[in-house]
Amino acid sequence: MNKLSPPNGVYVVTVIALILGINSVLGGESWITNFGRESSSAFALFGVVSLLVGILDIAVAAGFFWARSWSWAWGILASIVTSVLSALEVNVLSQSLSAGLGVNAVNIAWMILPLVIVYYLTRTTVKAYLRQSIGC
């Protein structure tokens, strides 16, 4: 089987997934660290989930870079969960903090970028490229 050349944008999506993963890891760590100051263990649980999804996002970014067949399905799953977590985080921040940290352009970007990845992964050329069997 001939190895397909990478479609346009695969490395851009790799960088976006990596940035989203790093953001989720750092955000999860922040939620976990602030658990001691808050009264609810839901913040710590949210932090753990965010941390785990961030690690998955970073792994998926590596899968995109090396064109691993598993990265297509895990990339869609991780992107949807990342977008949902971002929306929940905006909701929690806007309700629990009086510092005005609700919805802003950056938070909207963190919700939309994972959906851009999902859209990109559903393109025919990208599916074919990532689903090719390369011994992984």
N, C-alpha and C positions, 0 to 999 in steps of 0.2 A: 504494500500500500504506500503510495506516495504521500509524503508529508506536505500538508497544505501550508502555504505561507500565511503569516498572521494577517487578519483583516485590519483595515484601517481603524484605529482607535483602541485596539486591544491594550496597548500599553498605557493609554490615557485612563482607561477603566481600571487597569491595575493600580495606578497611582491613586485614583479616587478611592478604590476599595481599601488600599493601605492607609490612606488618611482617615477614612471613616473608622477603620479598625483601631488606629492609634487614639482617635478621639473617644471611641467607646471604652477602651481600656482605661484611659485617663479619667473619663467621666465616671466609670464604674468605681475606680479607686476613690474618687472624690465622694461619691455617695456612701461608700463603705466607711471612709474615714470620718465623715460627718455624722455617722450613726450614733456615736457617743453623745452628740449634742442634741439629737432629736429624740422624741419620745416614742417613735414607732419603728418597729423592726422591718416594716415594709420598705423603708429607705435602704436598709442594708440588703434586703432581698433584691431590690431594683438594681443596686450596685453590683451584686454578684452576677445577675443575669446580664447586665450591660458589659461587665468584664468578660464573661464567657463569649458573648456575641462578638465583642471586639477581637478576641483571640481567633474566633472563627473567620471574621472579616480579613484578618491578616493572613491566615492560612489560605483563604480563597484568593487573595491578591497574589500569593505565591503560585497558586494553581493556575491563575490566568497567565502569569509571566512564563511559566514553563509548560503551558498548554496541556494541563492534566485533564483527563476526561471527567473526573469527579467534580471539577471546579464549576461546571455549568450548573448542575442541580444545586450544589451547596451555595453557589453564588446567588442564585435566585432566592433561596431560603434565607440566607444571611442578610440580603438586601431588604427583603420584606420585613424581617424582624427588626433590623436596624431602623428602618423608617417608622415602624410602629413604636419602638422604644423612644425615638426622638420626639414623636408626637406626645407620648405619655410624659416625657420629661418636661416639655413645654407646658403641658397642662398642670403638672405638679408644681413647677416653678411659679407659674402665674397664680396658683391658688394658695401656696404656702408661704410665699415670700412677699413682703411688702416693699422690697427694694426695686420693683419695676423690672424684674428679669423675665417677663413673660415672652410674648411673641416678638421677635425681631428678624431682620433679614438673615442673620447667621443661622438662627434656629430653623427658619423655613428652608434654607439651603441644606441643612442636615436632614431634613425630611424628604426633600426632593431628589438629592443626589443618589440615594439608594434606588429610587424608582427609575432614574435614568439608567442605572446599571441593569435593572430588570429589563427595561425596554431594549437596551443594547444587546443583552444576552438572548433575546428572542429573535434577533435577526438571523436569517437563514445561513449566511456565511459564517457568522460567529458560532452558531450551533454546530455546524459541520467542522469548524476548526477545533473547537474544544471537545467535541465528541469523538474525534479520531483516536484510534487506539494506538498509544505509543508506549505500551508496556508499563502502565501505571495501574 
